[in-house]
Amino acid sequence: MAKNSTILRELLEADEILLMPFVGSPLQAELAAKVGFPAIGISGAMTSANILGLPDAGFITMTELVQQVDRVCTAVNLPVLVDCDTGFGNAINVRRTVASVIRAGAAGMFIEDQVAPKRCGFSKGKEVISLEEAVGKYQAALDARNELDPDVVIMSRTDARGAVGGSLEEAIRRAKAYREVGVDVVYVEALQSVEEIKQARAAVDGLMFATTQAIQPHPTLQQLQDLGLCMAATSAHGATLVAQWDLLVAIKQRGFEPLREFGERIGDHPMGRWGMFDITGFPKVVEWEKKYLSPEKMAKYDNSLGNYDARSRPDVSVKTAE
């Protein structure tokens, strides 16, 4: 069976653009896997929000990120690409970051050339380190990767387009330098138009990814493929926040009635009333119990009460442990 790192590399090198949802928790990863996405990204911003309740402004530590990578990679047997922020230090620290993320199960990662503490690429206030320092960090990342698994994808991200004193020309200059070091994919953050994507794509060879949130109207997936990008990122995180906010506001105003209305509206939706219990693996737990526990122990299901009986539910979990 092919390694997830090999699979991710093949997906990025394929003729068809890779549409990758970015998540911040194992549950979000399980949803994306169940829907059928072939690979998943771990967002630094969403991870910081989910485990710390803090913005993507350099608060998360390497240890916290690696722990979350391990959780996500345990939850889903898919290639996982990890946002490693600045690599959590200089080139020497980057070596440890890369090794730790690989050992946690990642198939790939990207490291940005921002000054620490960094800022989310979509926000103002970004600064970048010198080109010389950045090149050293990517060389360190590649060296650490090669010692463990040469198929793991190393992606360089430059924030030079939107940083203080930045420009498209500087972003292209850095992307070309990072490509010369040997990174697998160059990632150019915050390009401002389709024309800028075309210019960057024409100037830099090899695999390229670029975020497009600043471009209106937003390019279609086909347009991004035609522009020569190997990957497109997406997320359902905002939908989750909006839906929960709206329901909580309604409950605060009207009591339990909005919750009843919501339950009626979602009906038999796969992620309806007990969907979270199903997808996180309660039916799988029952399967394991039948295998390992005595009939006397299994009698607990007939001798107890509960609104949810995992024995009658479909096993829709995406766990990898057997």
ABEGO torsion letter per residue (X at the ends): XBBAAAAAAAAAABABBBBBBBBABAAAAAAAAAAGBABBBBBAAAAAAAAAGBBBAGABBAAAAAAAAAAAAAABBBBBBBBAEAGGEBAAAAAAAAAAAAAAGBABBBBBABBOBBBBAABBGBBBBBAAAAAAAAAAAAAAAAAABAABBBBBBBAAAABBGBBAAAAAAAAAAAAAAGBABBBBBGBABAAAAAAAAAABBEBBBBBAAABOBBBBAAAAAAAGBABBBBBAAAAAAAAAAAAAAAAAAAEAAAAAAAAAAAEABAABAAAAAAAAGAAAAAAAAAAABBAAAAAAAAABBEABBAAABBBABABABX
